[in-house]
Amino acid sequence: MKYDCLIVDDEALLSESTCEYFQMFDVKTAWIDSTHACLDFFKENEADLILLDINLGNESGFELCKHLRKTINAPILFISARTSDDDKLLALNIGGDDYISKPYSLAVLLAKVKTVLKRYQNTAVAVQANIYSAGGLDINFDTGVVLVNGNRVDFKAMEHKLLMYLVKNKNRVIPKEEIFKNVWMESFVGDNTLNVHVRYLREKIEDDPKNPKFIKTAWGTGYIFESAEA
């Protein structure tokens, strides 16, 4: 079954009220309370967005997020009473898309969820034949050909490798350390090297490199490739 939103939280009363509130506004929502239940859920169901608590009884929402990110690209919004910057940074570094503090306003949370759903559900990305196509950017991962507004663009080898990695990991914050390890295949590449390559990519694929719509900076963390809306 297909759902708009899945809530993974062991606070029963809050989760049930959130679920019922979302349903009132036509956001089809399911609620489960554990890591095991979440993994079972995705064996037979889909969800376009996940609201994930950090504390799941004796289990960790952080660990669940890392597991889900191996197979699921849906946006994950952490919801938690924990407010430390370390928790927020960790949530974003492991694949979370946002961090919402408890207690939250149901109306505000619903508005945020609807905004994220609209952005992701309306994203025109062609995945057939291993192709990305959105916002004037077309990439054939099989041939390596990149078109910008219909025109072929050539890249140096490392620029091309970096672009491919960013796009394949779209819509999540990618820490610099992860990029160093998976693109340069080492952990001690300088920030300046990465920043220069990102600048070159923006100059080649962005309509306005100084105001990029694709490659966004996650300050203090890394970068995120935002899949453009149709």
N, C-alpha and C positions, 0 to 999 in steps of 0.2 A: 504494500500500500504506500501511496505517496503522501507525505505530510509537508506542510510549509515549515513547521518548527518542531524540534524535539527538545524538551526540557530534561536535563539530567541533573537531578538535585534530590537530596535525601530529606529536605524540609517539606514534609507532606502538605501542611496547610497552605504554605506560601505557593508551592508548586501547583497545587490543585486550583487555587484561586487565580493564579496566572494563566493556567491552561483554560479555565472557564472564561476568563476575560478575553483572551485571544480569540476563542471560538465565537464569542459574541460579535466580533468584528471580522469574521470570515477568514481568520488565520488558522488554518487547520493544524492543530497542535496535539502532540502526544507527550506524556510525562512518564519517566522511569526514574528509579532511585539508586541505581548502582552501576558499576562498571560492567558486571556480568550481564545485567539486563540490557545495557546499551549495545554490547557486542551481539547479543541475541537479536535485538531489534533490527540491526542492519543486515541480518541474514535474510530477512524477508521484507524489509521496508526501506524506504528512502526518506530523507529529510533535506530540505533546501537550506536549513539553518539550524545550528545547535546552540542552545543556551546551556552552559556547562559550569557547574559549581566546582570549586577547588576541593572542598572537603566532602567526601562521599563516605561517611562512616569511617571505617578504617582504611579506605581506599583513597587514591589521589586523582583528582581531576587532571592534574598536570600529566601524569603517566597515561591516563586515558586519551588525552589530547594527542600525545606523541604517537600512540598506537593508531588512533583514527587517521592521523595525517599520512599514514603509509598508504591508505587506499581511498580516502575521502577528501574532496576538494571543497565541500560546503563550508561557508563561513562559520567559525566558532567564536561565540561571544562568551567570555568568562563572566560569571556572576558570583560575587563573593563578598563576605563581610570583612575579609582581610584587605587592608588598605595600604600596605607598605609598598614603596616603589620597587623593591626587589621582586615582590610577587607580580606586580604589573609588568615589569620588564621580562620576567621569566615567561609569563603567559604569552606575551607577544613574540618572544624569541622562539618558542616551540611550536608556533603555528596559529596562535590565537589572533583573531582579527580586531577584538576590542575587549575592554575590561570595564564591567559595570558594577559599581559598589552597592551592596545591600545596606540598609533597606532601600528599595527602589520604588519609584512611582509607577504603577501599572500603565498609566497613560503615556508617560515618557518612554518607558520600556517598549511599549507597543509601537510608538512612533519610530523609535530607533530600529526595531525589528522590521517594520514595514519598509523603511528606507533601504536597509541592507538587502532585503528580499527583492525589492524593485530593481536595485542595481545589479544583482546577480542573476535574477530570472530574466531580465531583459538584455543580458549580455549576449550579443550575437557572435558566438564562437563556433566555427565549423570544426568539428573534431574528426569528421570522416577523412579517410585517406591520410591521417596524421597531419592535418592542416589546421593552422590557426588563422582566423580571419575576422578582424574587428577594427573599427575606427580608422579605416584606411591602411591598416597594416596587415599584410598577408605573408604567412610563413609556411613553406612546405618543409617539414622536418625531414622528409625522406631525401629530398634533393638539396636542401640547404638554401634554396632560393628565397630571397626576401624582397617583397614589393612594398613600396610606400606610395600610396595614392596611384597605384598602377605602374609605377616606374621601378625597375630593378635597381637595388642598391647593393654595392659590394662592401665587404668589411675585411679588415685584417683578421687573422686566424683567432686571436684571443678575444677580439671584439665580438666576432660571430659566436664563439663558444659561450661568452658571457650572456649575450642576448638570448641564446637558446635556453640557457639555464634559468634566466629570469622569467621567460615566458612559460616554460614548463612548470614553474613554481608560482604561477600568477596568483594574485589576490591574497598573498600572505607576506608578512614581513620576513625577509631573509637576512639573518645576521651576517655581518661581514666575515666572521670566522668561517661560516658555512660556505660562503662564496669562495674564499681563499682555498678551502680544502677541496671543493668540488670542481672549480673552474681552473685554478692555477695548480691544483693538486699538491698544495703545501699550505702550511699554517702561518707562515711568517712573511707573507706579502705585505708591503706597506700600504697604509690607507691611501696615500697619494696615488699609488699605481691604480688602485681600484677607482678612485674618484676621477682620474683622468680618462680611464676607459669608459666610465659612465657618461662623462661629458661628451666624448666622441660619439657614443651611441645616441645620445639625445640630439646631437647636431645632425645625425643622419636619419632618425625616424620621427622626431617630434616636429610638429608644425611651428611651435615656439619653444626652443630648447630652454629658455629661461623660465618658462611656465609649463613644465611637462605634463602631459596627460597620461602617459604610459609609465615612465620610470620615475617613481616618487622617492624622496629621501625620508627614511625613518630616522630622525635625528638621534644620534648616540647609539644606534643599533645597526642599521644597514639600509636596505632598499626594498621596495615593493613594486612589482609590476602590476599595475591596475588594468584589468581587462576592460577596454572601452565599451560603453553602451552603444547599442545600435542606433 
